[in-house]
C-alpha cells in the first residue's frame, strides 16, 4: 500500500445531479443552488471530506425537492386555470 492513499475505497454518495437538472425545467430559481451543491459532492469525496460531501448532497436534494414541488404546483395551477378558462368561455358563448 502506498502512503497517502486511503486504505478503503471512497464511499459513494448520490450527488442528486439528475434530480437537480430535471428540476431546472420546472422551477429554475431553486434549481440553481441544487445544481451548485450537487457539483460540490464529487470533489469533496475525492478530497476525503465525507461529512461535507454528505451535507452538500443533502442540500442539493433539499433544493431539488423544493423546486420540483413548487414547479409541479405552478404547472398544475396553470393547467387548472386554462381548463377553467376554456370551459367558461365555451359556456358563455353557447348562451
C-alpha positions in Angstrom: 0.0 0.0 0.0 1.3 3.4 -0.9 1.3 6.2 1.6 -1.2 9.0 1.0 -3.9 6.6 -0.3 -6.9 5.6 1.7 -7.0 2.0 2.9 -10.6 1.6 1.7 -12.3 2.7 -1.4 -14.1 6.1 -1.1 -17.8 6.0 -0.2 -20.3 6.6 -2.9 -22.8 9.4 -2.3 -25.6 10.2 -4.6 -25.0 13.8 -5.7 -28.6 14.3 -6.9 -27.4 15.9 -10.1 -30.1 14.2 -12.2 -32.9 15.5 -10.0 -31.3 18.9 -10.0 -31.2 19.1 -13.7 -34.8 17.9 -14.0 -35.9 20.5 -11.5 -34.4 23.3 -13.6 -37.2 22.8 -16.1 -39.9 23.2 -13.5 -38.6 26.0 -11.3 -35.2 27.3 -12.1 -34.6 29.8 -9.3 -34.4 26.9 -6.7 -32.7 24.5 -9.1 -29.6 26.6 -9.4 -28.5 26.1 -5.8 -29.3 22.5 -6.2 -27.0 22.1 -9.1 -24.3 24.1 -7.4 -24.4 21.8 -4.3 -24.6 18.7 -6.5 -21.5 19.7 -8.3 -19.6 20.0 -5.0 -20.2 16.4 -3.9 -17.7 14.5 -6.1 -14.7 16.9 -5.5 -15.4 16.7 -1.8 -15.4 12.9 -1.9 -12.1 12.9 -3.8 -10.6 15.1 -1.1 -11.9 12.7 1.6 -14.3 15.2 3.1 -17.2 12.7 3.5 -19.2 14.7 6.0 -19.1 17.8 3.8 -20.0 15.7 0.7 -23.0 14.3 2.5 -24.0 17.8 3.6 -23.7 19.1 0.0 -25.8 16.1 -1.2 -28.4 16.8 1.4 -28.6 20.5 0.4 -28.8 19.5 -3.3 -31.7 17.1 -2.5 -33.5 19.8 -0.4 -33.3 22.4 -3.1 -34.2 19.9 -5.9 -37.3 18.7 -4.0 -38.4 22.3 -3.3 -38.0 23.2 -7.0 -39.9 20.1 -8.1 -42.8 20.6 -5.6 -43.2 24.3 -6.4 -42.8 23.7 -10.2 -45.4 20.9 -10.2 -47.8 23.1 -8.2 -47.3 26.0 -10.6 -47.9 23.8 -13.6 -51.0 22.2 -12.0 -52.5 25.6 -11.2 -51.8 26.9 -14.7 -53.4 23.8 -16.2 -56.5 24.2 -14.0 -56.8 27.9 -14.9 -56.5 27.0 -18.6 -59.2 24.3 -18.4 -61.5 26.6 -16.4 -61.0 29.4 -18.9 -61.8 27.1 -21.8 -64.9 25.7 -20.1 -66.2 29.1 -19.0 -65.6 30.7 -22.4 -67.4 27.8 -24.1 -70.3 28.0 -21.7 -70.6 31.8 -22.2 -70.6 31.6 -26.0 -73.3 29.0 -26.1 -75.7 31.1 -24.1 
